[in-house]
Amino acid sequence: MNKATTGILLLAPLVLIVGCGRSDPEADAPDVVVFAAASTTDAVKRVACRFEKQQGITVRTNFAATSTLAQQVTNGAGADVFISADRAWADRLERNGLVARRCDLLGNQIVIIVAADCPVEVTRAEDLLDPRITHVAIADPHAVPAGIYAREALQKLGLWEQLSPKAVASSNVRQALDYVETGAAEAGIVYATDAVLARSAVVRVELDADLTEPIRYPLLLMKEAEGNADAEALYAYFQESEAAEVFRQHGFRVLDETVASDASRRYPAAKQRPTFFLLSSAEWVALRLSFQVAVCAALAGLPIALAVAYLLARASFPGKWVLEAVVNAPLVLPPVVTGYLLLILLAPRGPIGSVLGDVFGVKIVFTWWAAVVASAVVSFPLMVRAIRLAFEAIDPRLEMAARSLGASRLATFFSVTLPLARRGVIAGWMLAFARSLGEFGATIMVAGNIEGYTNTIPLQIYSMSSEPGGMGQCWRLVVLSIILACGALAVSELLARRQNRHESA
Amino acid sequence: MSLLSFQCRHRYRGGFDLDVRFELSDPVTSLFGPSGSGKTSLLGIIAGFLRPDAGRVLLGERVLLDTQQGICLRPEQRKIGVVFQDHLLFPHLKVEANLRYGQRHRRGRRSIEMDRVVDVMELGSLLDRYPSNLSGGERQRVAIGRALLSGPELLLMDEPLASLDASLKVRILAYLERVVDEWNVPTIFVTHSQAEVRRLADWVVILQQGRSVAAGTPDDALSRPEPLALKNSMGPANLLRLDEIEVRGGHAVGRLGTQELHLPASETPLTAPSYVQFLPSDVTLSRHDAPGLSTRNHLQGRVRQLVSVAEAVFVAIDIGQILWAEVAPEAVSELELAVDSPVVCLLKVHSLHVLD
């Protein structure tokens, strides 16, 4: 291929992207942007749709956990109207001077949901203590309102201490619902409005409304939208009876009185963490857990990586490219996709998970073993690549010489091939180890984010950063991650380069 | 019963065809042929590295390969030692561990004493070194020792001398002879040097383009037109054995039966038996022993055989041993050379290479 062709091929996607950007007539039209709590997704979509039809104004929506949305807004994401799932986040935004007007729009309550095939009959919250329920899905209890409400209710019932090890923290409340629906967790605590949406059969157990602060959804008109007629119109439309009708259909309570803002609330002041050697105890736990997971993942992957690398380096067989593609897939797939596939396979009702459960009585998802599996799969291609290169660098006739001297294929592998490739093997192992230390996307899918059980350093950083004021606290873990990753990479590079003098000839 | 019975057909994807059969019963056999004649493939088939399309290989009564019966022993089951052209010592092991590698995996093979091999191959001072710190000749000795210590029933050597320079070749040749004398391991070696064939082999199979064109004792087989027509390093070479050497007036003189051969000056004192190597084109023939020539060596003999090859005629002369002279076809008619005619072979001293 000549240079001109290469150039055209490289430029083509760029031209396409630029071209598409230009040809989009909507790009410059000022839309109204609504950020809304994940629990309001369906209702807000319908309301927005009606509003668009009536007013001819395009509404763009962004649904996520309120904590995530609030962080995005604080960091400059341009929202016009904001529906928060709790008042505390609205208060924070207000204190930061980002809010023009607000009112409490909706009310909600939390309920326990239980997978229909759960062996435990759950009629009240105490039933969740049953050992047959291994995981309870809730939204992040430190940051996401649904999780905070759930924690609050359980604390009031005196169950939180015992239940927190089982609590799988999802990044938003809809994910908690998914966990229960897929059987990844036997039970969960979600909003009543979410329980209405469950596709598969779930049992719903009401919790007393007075266990939590009244659950309120403030509607905010953001400062930067003040004076924007379209945004003001939408802010008003959300409070009209037409919108109220839709919200009611989705199980919300519609509030008409404006409740005064109540700024003194549930967020514990930034926790006082005892520190040892610069790190808090939670950070030490995350560090130990990360090491434990990374070492196990790299060790578990090693024998398979050796076999696959040897096969790819030495054998030729039909369908070799398929094996190559499968092995390398995690390298190019988004880790979240890998995690999603693993969750489907390993979930108690998945093809592998059901076998593990029925035959061995083991449940892997949301345990630290799931983190090991996720890390092992994601780091596998890196290990195979390094080891394969090392194998390919060995003259295959050295193996023939060993065979002619009477060594079997296996003995040859262990006495000649492996020792000669050892540097590549160690380098590959270190690389996989380093990758496992940093694994996030696949891990959070299959292992959740359970404090002290599956929150490795990256997960800990993620949950800290979504807590109010957490950004300032996670820098130690960020520095630690950088040091660990660079250290492992340096060792891996050093080993790959340094050839013993007597072997270089 | 033959020691090795070999018949194989193999077609390479590149279009090269191999179709060879031969029987061996002598202790030392040479596979001789130009590069691309299929020598190394044959070794690969015998050692078990290459499975041919069709064939049958027997070592003694043991079937190593029989494609019809679906038998193909793995290399480690064949009890065949292989010495590779580039030695292939294990770079991560010291010499001693390299030598013991074969011993370690011997299982059911004959036992050869380590100390004796170290003695004969003079490896004592090398044991603690890594292969990368050895010279070419030392590596070759270790490779031969390692193959021997695996207790083989047959030793295969792929151009054992090809990568060595002339003086080293001579030394390794001497080691090879010692191996053959000491352990009686039947040996097949691949070479493209006729002098090596004459020096070491009892039997030679000559290969050309994937076929065996001749087989026999070196004197017989190498007197066929095919090997005589080869050029350069693969071309015909004379190798005479000197039973005695004496030094007279500062010059070495070798004894060939009743005749004498004046030898070039040598740095090291020569010991018998030695070999002297020279090209057939360096031999001048004369019908009568003419005095007054500067040429020092005049050897009397009788014509045994005349072989026409391309634009030359090779004349085999019996001087007690066989010596080849390459002459122009016109010279044959002018000198009236025929089988049994008496001739004198004139040899300049400096065209001789003595191999101690």
Boltz contact constraints between the chains, C-beta under 6 A:
constraints:
  - contact:
      token1: [A, 397]
      token2: [B, 88]
      max_distance: 6.0
  - contact:
      token1: [A, 398]
      token2: [B, 88]
      max_distance: 6.0
  - contact:
      token1: [A, 400]
      token2: [B, 49]
      max_distance: 6.0
  - contact:
      token1: [A, 401]
      token2: [B, 88]
      max_distance: 6.0
  - contact:
      token1: [A, 403]
      token2: [B, 75]
      max_distance: 6.0
  - contact:
      token1: [A, 403]
      token2: [B, 76]
      max_distance: 6.0
  - contact:
      token1: [A, 404]
      token2: [B, 47]
      max_distance: 6.0
  - contact:
      token1: [A, 404]
      token2: [B, 75]
      max_distance: 6.0
  - contact:
      token1: [A, 404]
      token2: [B, 82]
      max_distance: 6.0
  - contact:
      token1: [A, 405]
      token2: [B, 101]
      max_distance: 6.0
  - contact:
      token1: [A, 405]
      token2: [B, 102]
      max_distance: 6.0
  - contact:
      token1: [A, 405]
      token2: [B, 105]
      max_distance: 6.0
  - contact:
      token1: [A, 405]
      token2: [B, 150]
      max_distance: 6.0
  - contact:
      token1: [A, 406]
      token2: [B, 76]
      max_distance: 6.0
  - contact:
      token1: [A, 406]
      token2: [B, 105]
      max_distance: 6.0
  - contact:
      token1: [A, 406]
      token2: [B, 106]
      max_distance: 6.0
  - contact:
      token1: [A, 406]
      token2: [B, 150]
      max_distance: 6.0
  - contact:
      token1: [A, 407]
      token2: [B, 76]
      max_distance: 6.0
  - contact:
      token1: [A, 407]
      token2: [B, 105]
      max_distance: 6.0
  - contact:
      token1: [A, 408]
      token2: [B, 76]
      max_distance: 6.0
  - contact:
      token1: [A, 416]
      token2: [B, 90]
      max_distance: 6.0
  - contact:
      token1: [A, 419]
      token2: [B, 92]
      max_distance: 6.0
  - contact:
      token1: [A, 420]
      token2: [B, 92]
      max_distance: 6.0
  - contact:
      token1: [A, 502]
      token2: [B, 130]
      max_distance: 6.0
  - contact:
      token1: [A, 502]
      token2: [B, 132]
      max_distance: 6.0
  - contact:
      token1: [A, 503]
      token2: [B, 91]
      max_distance: 6.0
  - contact:
      token1: [A, 503]
      token2: [B, 92]
      max_distance: 6.0
  - contact:
      token1: [A, 505]
      token2: [B, 132]
      max_distance: 6.0
